[in-house]
Amino acid sequence: MRAIRALRSALAFLIPTAVLLLLPAALAPGGTWLWPQGLAFMGLLCVFVIGARIAMAVYRPASFEVRQGGFVADKAKRQPLIDAIALMSYLVLLAMWLVFIPLDVFVLHLLPPVASWVSGLGLATAIGGLFVTHAAVWQNQFAAPTIHEQAGQQVIDSGVYALIRHPLYAGNLMLFAGGALWLGSSAAALATVTQLAATLWRIRMEEAYLRKTLPDYADYARRVRVRLIPYVF
């Protein structure tokens, strides 16, 4: 049943995320199991991710299936080795970032506390990032985690892709930066520049592949100038 597969897929993402974020908060000196911001963040993430994946599995099965491939594609799909290495490295970076947030909040205190209005703005940004990310996958049945050959692949230039060429990455960055501010770590929010750098490198590699394999991509890139950040890049 599609809904059950979607639930399993969501839990495979949510459980490790919860462990990496909440366990250090509970075990750190001065930490707590009852971290309001952390619990609220995970609650929001659970509701959104589970609901979105079930809806996608039922109503946009092609978009759901393409996201289930993992970070290493089958050899027949000819994924570049550097892409597999980069994705695994990015996964490690993301795990370290999740662990760092509660350590900074309860132990390190590298920067001054986040003001309440900034924290609220961060939550709004994170929610916006979730919407953008899932809209990008919903509208693009070729949005695989890996760079590889896909039968029948074509340029998607409608919806959010009419405004920005890489909305999935943009939404993720909004989620990371906004989530860090909501959770109370300015240092973790600033640390998203490392994720930004990794994303920009991935975009260059991905666009080189798309220009090579999709004849219409160069024209799309000319029409939609924004790659990631409006008015900046």
C-alpha positions in Angstrom: 0.0 0.0 0.0 1.4 3.4 -1.0 0.5 5.1 2.2 2.3 2.5 4.3 5.4 2.8 2.1 5.3 6.6 2.5 5.0 6.3 6.3 8.0 4.0 6.4 10.0 6.4 4.2 9.1 9.3 6.5 10.0 7.4 9.6 13.4 6.4 8.1 14.2 10.1 7.9 12.5 11.3 11.1 13.8 8.8 13.6 17.5 9.4 12.9 16.8 13.2 12.8 15.1 13.1 16.2 17.9 11.0 17.7 20.7 13.3 16.5 18.9 16.4 17.6 17.2 15.4 20.9 19.5 12.8 22.4 22.5 15.3 22.8 20.0 17.8 24.3 19.1 15.2 26.9 22.6 14.0 27.7 24.5 17.3 27.6 25.3 19.1 30.9 22.4 21.4 31.7 20.3 19.8 28.9 16.9 18.3 29.2 14.6 15.7 27.6 11.9 18.3 27.6 13.4 20.8 25.3 10.4 22.9 24.1 11.9 24.2 20.9 13.4 20.9 20.0 10.2 19.0 20.6 8.1 21.6 18.8 10.5 21.5 15.8 10.4 17.7 15.6 6.6 17.7 16.0 6.2 20.1 13.1 8.7 18.1 11.0 6.8 14.9 11.7 3.4 16.2 10.8 4.6 17.9 7.7 6.9 15.2 6.4 4.5 12.3 7.1 1.6 14.2 5.6 3.5 15.4 2.5 5.0 12.0 1.7 1.7 10.1 2.1 0.0 12.7 -0.2 2.8 12.4 -2.7 2.8 8.6 -2.7 -1.0 8.7 -3.4 -1.4 11.6 -5.8 2.1 12.0 -7.3 3.6 8.5 -7.2 6.3 9.2 -9.8 7.6 12.1 -7.7 7.5 9.9 -4.6 9.3 7.0 -6.2 12.1 9.0 -7.6 13.0 10.2 -4.1 13.3 6.6 -2.8 16.5 5.8 -4.6 19.0 6.6 -1.9 22.4 8.4 -2.3 24.1 5.7 -4.4 22.4 4.8 -7.7 22.6 1.4 -9.4 25.7 1.0 -11.7 23.4 0.8 -14.7 22.3 4.4 -14.1 25.9 5.7 -14.4 26.0 8.0 -11.4 29.3 9.9 -11.3 31.5 8.6 -8.5 32.2 12.1 -7.3 28.4 12.6 -6.8 28.1 9.5 -4.6 31.1 10.6 -2.5 29.8 14.2 -2.3 26.3 13.0 -1.2 27.7 10.8 1.6 29.9 13.6 2.8 26.9 15.9 2.8 25.0 13.4 4.9 27.8 13.3 7.4 27.9 17.1 7.5 24.2 17.3 8.1 24.4 14.8 11.0 27.2 16.8 12.6 25.2 20.0 12.2 22.1 18.4 14.0 24.3 17.3 16.9 26.0 20.6 17.1 22.8 22.6 17.6 21.8 21.2 21.1 25.5 21.2 22.2 25.7 24.9 21.3 22.4 25.7 23.0 23.1 23.9 26.3 26.9 23.8 26.6 29.0 25.9 24.1 27.0 29.1 23.9 29.3 30.3 21.1 27.2 33.4 20.3 24.7 35.5 22.3 21.2 34.0 22.7 18.7 34.4 19.9 16.1 37.0 20.4 12.5 35.7 20.6 11.4 37.6 17.5 14.4 36.2 15.5 13.5 32.7 16.8 10.0 33.2 15.5 11.2 34.4 12.2 13.4 31.4 12.0 10.4 29.1 12.6 8.5 30.9 9.8 11.5 30.5 7.5 11.8 26.8 8.3 8.1 26.2 7.5 8.5 28.1 4.3 11.5 25.9 3.4 9.4 22.8 4.0 6.7 24.1 1.6 9.3 25.0 -1.1 11.1 21.7 -0.8 8.1 19.5 -1.1 6.5 21.7 -3.8 9.7 21.2 -5.8 9.6 17.4 -5.5 5.8 17.4 -6.1 6.2 19.2 -9.4 9.3 17.4 -10.6 9.1 13.6 -11.1 12.8 13.7 -12.1 14.1 15.2 -8.8 16.2 12.2 -7.8 18.7 12.5 -4.9 21.5 11.4 -7.3 22.8 12.6 -10.6 22.2 9.8 -13.1 20.5 8.8 -16.4 16.7 8.8 -16.2 14.5 7.5 -19.0 12.4 10.2 -20.6 13.8 13.0 -18.5 12.8 16.5 -19.5 13.2 20.0 -18.3 10.6 21.1 -15.7 9.9 24.8 -16.2 6.6 25.4 -14.5 5.5 26.0 -10.9 8.3 26.9 -8.6 10.8 26.0 -11.4 9.5 29.0 -13.4 10.9 31.2 -10.6 14.1 29.4 -9.5 16.1 26.6 -11.1 16.9 24.7 -7.9 14.0 25.2 -5.5 14.7 21.9 -3.7 18.1 23.2 -2.5 16.7 26.6 -1.7 14.0 25.1 0.5 16.5 22.9 2.3 18.7 25.9 3.1 15.7 27.8 4.4 14.9 24.9 6.6 18.4 24.5 8.0 19.0 28.2 8.7 15.5 28.9 10.0 15.4 25.7 12.1 18.7 26.6 13.7 17.4 30.1 14.7 14.2 28.6 16.1 16.2 26.1 18.2 18.3 28.9 19.6 21.7 28.5 18.0 23.0 31.5 16.0 26.2 29.6 15.5 24.4 26.8 13.8 22.5 29.2 11.6 25.9 30.8 10.5 27.3 27.3 10.0 24.8 26.8 7.2 27.3 28.6 5.0 29.1 25.3 4.8 25.9 23.7 3.5 25.5 26.6 1.1 29.0 26.1 -0.2 28.3 22.3 -0.7 25.1 23.2 -2.4 26.7 25.6 -4.8 29.3 23.0 -5.7 26.6 20.4 -6.3 24.6 22.9 -8.5 27.6 23.4 -10.7 28.1 19.7 -11.1 24.4 19.1 -11.7 23.9 21.9 -14.2 27.0 20.7 -16.2 25.3 17.3 -16.4 21.9 18.7 -17.4 23.4 21.0 -20.1 25.1 17.9 -21.5 22.2 15.5 -21.4 19.1 17.8 -21.9 19.2 20.0 -25.0 16.5 22.3 -23.6 18.3 23.1 -20.4 20.5 25.9 -21.7 17.4 27.7 -23.0 15.7 27.2 -19.6 18.7 28.6 -17.8 18.6 31.7 -20.0 14.9 32.2 -19.2 15.1 31.5 -15.5 18.2 33.4 -14.3 17.9 32.7 -10.6 19.6 29.4 -9.6 19.2 29.5 -5.8 18.8 32.9 -4.2 16.7 35.6 -5.8 18.7 38.8 -6.6 21.9 37.1 -5.4 22.6 33.9 -7.3 
